[in-house]
Amino acid sequence: MASRAQPLVRELERRSGQQDPRWIHLLGAAPEQTPGETGQVGSADPSRIRVTQIIADLHVPDLPASRRFYSDYLGLAEEEFNLGWVARHTSPGSRATLQVMTSDATAPVDPVVTVMVDDVEAAYLQAQERGYEIVHPLTTEAWGVTRFFVRAPDGNVLNVVQQHAR
């Protein structure tokens, strides 16, 4: 074989603020900045909700059977809580987290994700101001969270929650 004069893979030139379009389908488009804007893309905006974590909520018919799969097989071995109808499993190494539920015990529908925020009251007011459908009202639950459910324009129901200090 003849040796190659050029490498098989070459790095593309990167310009400041430019997003590689090959990754947009995975990462989403970069937020736009106005010309002359000097702040970092994605910097804190006091009018926006501060999301601290998003956890997938999978619906399962049997919590113990799901625990065997997600904990024993996938390694989400740390059970942060189990209320009998919902349990949260976390990987001790990576902190990857998943919630499994049979059916929400206090709400009329089941959410697809749990969105942890640092100020649930502000998130609730903003959802109302924007005209989003509140599916479950702002409620302080017995297990130490305050939450509400909001329906996204695409129909998905989100559990927006703030944990109380323990």
C-alpha positions in Angstrom: 0.0 0.0 0.0 1.1 3.5 -0.7 1.3 5.8 2.2 -1.2 8.6 2.3 0.0 12.2 2.1 -3.0 13.5 4.0 -4.6 12.2 7.2 -7.8 10.2 6.9 -9.6 12.6 9.3 -9.0 16.3 9.5 -10.3 18.7 12.0 -12.7 21.3 10.7 -11.9 25.0 11.3 -13.8 26.4 14.3 -14.8 30.0 14.6 -15.7 31.6 17.9 -19.4 31.1 18.5 -19.9 28.8 15.6 -21.8 25.6 16.2 -20.9 22.5 14.1 -24.2 21.8 12.2 -23.5 18.0 12.3 -24.4 18.1 16.0 -27.6 20.2 15.9 -29.8 17.1 15.8 -28.3 15.9 19.1 -27.7 19.2 20.9 -30.2 21.6 19.4 -29.3 24.9 17.8 -27.2 27.3 19.8 -29.2 30.2 21.3 -28.9 33.3 19.1 -27.1 36.4 20.3 -27.9 39.9 19.1 -25.0 41.6 17.3 -22.6 43.2 19.8 -23.8 41.0 22.6 -20.9 40.3 24.9 -22.5 37.9 27.5 -22.0 34.2 27.2 -24.5 32.1 25.3 -26.9 30.6 27.8 -26.1 33.0 30.6 -28.6 33.3 33.4 -31.7 35.3 32.5 -33.6 36.3 35.7 -37.0 36.1 33.8 -36.4 32.4 33.0 -36.9 29.4 35.3 -33.7 27.9 36.6 -33.9 24.1 35.9 -31.5 22.1 38.1 -32.3 18.6 36.8 -34.6 16.7 34.4 -35.5 13.1 35.2 -37.3 10.8 32.8 -40.5 9.2 34.3 -41.1 5.8 32.9 -44.5 4.1 33.5 -44.2 0.5 34.6 -46.8 -2.1 35.8 -44.6 -3.5 38.6 -42.1 -1.5 40.6 -40.2 -4.6 42.0 -39.8 -6.1 38.5 -38.6 -2.7 37.2 -36.1 -2.4 40.0 -34.5 -5.7 39.1 -34.0 -4.5 35.5 -32.9 -0.9 36.1 -30.9 -1.5 39.2 -29.5 -4.9 38.8 -29.0 -4.8 35.0 -28.4 -1.1 34.2 -26.5 -0.4 37.5 -28.9 2.4 38.7 -28.3 0.7 42.1 -29.0 3.6 44.4 -32.7 3.8 45.3 -33.1 7.4 46.4 -36.7 6.8 47.4 -39.6 4.4 46.9 -43.1 5.5 47.7 -44.8 2.3 46.5 -46.0 3.9 43.3 -42.9 5.8 42.3 -39.2 5.1 42.8 -36.0 6.9 41.8 -32.9 4.9 40.8 -29.5 6.5 40.4 -26.1 5.3 39.3 -23.6 5.8 42.1 -20.8 6.4 39.6 -22.3 8.7 37.0 -25.4 10.1 38.9 -27.6 9.2 35.9 -31.1 9.1 37.3 -34.4 7.5 36.3 -37.9 7.5 37.9 -40.3 4.6 37.5 -44.0 4.9 38.4 -47.1 2.8 38.2 -49.5 5.8 38.4 -49.2 9.1 40.1 -50.8 8.8 43.5 -52.1 12.5 43.9 -52.4 13.8 40.3 -55.0 13.1 37.7 -52.4 12.2 35.0 -48.9 10.8 34.8 -46.0 13.0 33.7 -43.3 12.1 31.1 -40.5 13.9 32.9 -39.8 15.6 36.3 -38.3 19.0 36.0 -36.5 20.1 39.2 -36.4 23.9 39.6 -35.0 26.2 42.3 -38.2 28.2 42.6 -41.4 26.3 41.9 -43.7 29.2 42.8 -42.1 31.4 40.2 -42.2 28.6 37.7 -46.0 28.2 38.4 -46.7 31.9 38.0 -44.8 32.0 34.7 -46.7 29.0 33.4 -49.9 30.7 34.2 -48.8 34.1 32.7 -47.8 32.3 29.5 -51.2 30.6 29.3 -50.0 27.0 29.6 -52.5 24.5 30.9 -52.0 23.6 34.5 -52.9 19.9 34.8 -52.3 19.6 38.6 -52.2 22.7 40.8 -49.3 23.9 42.9 -49.3 21.4 45.8 -47.0 20.7 48.8 -46.9 16.9 49.0 -46.4 14.8 52.1 -43.1 13.4 50.8 -41.3 16.7 51.0 -41.8 18.4 47.6 -43.8 21.3 46.2 -44.9 20.6 42.6 -47.4 21.2 39.8 -48.0 19.6 36.4 -48.0 21.7 33.2 -49.0 20.6 29.7 -46.4 21.6 27.1 -47.8 22.8 23.7 -46.9 19.4 22.3 -49.2 17.6 24.8 -46.5 16.3 27.1 -47.2 16.6 30.8 -44.3 17.8 32.9 -44.0 17.5 36.7 -42.3 20.7 37.8 -41.0 20.2 41.3 -38.9 21.8 44.1 -37.5 19.6 46.9 -37.7 21.0 50.4 -34.5 21.1 52.5 -34.1 18.1 54.7 
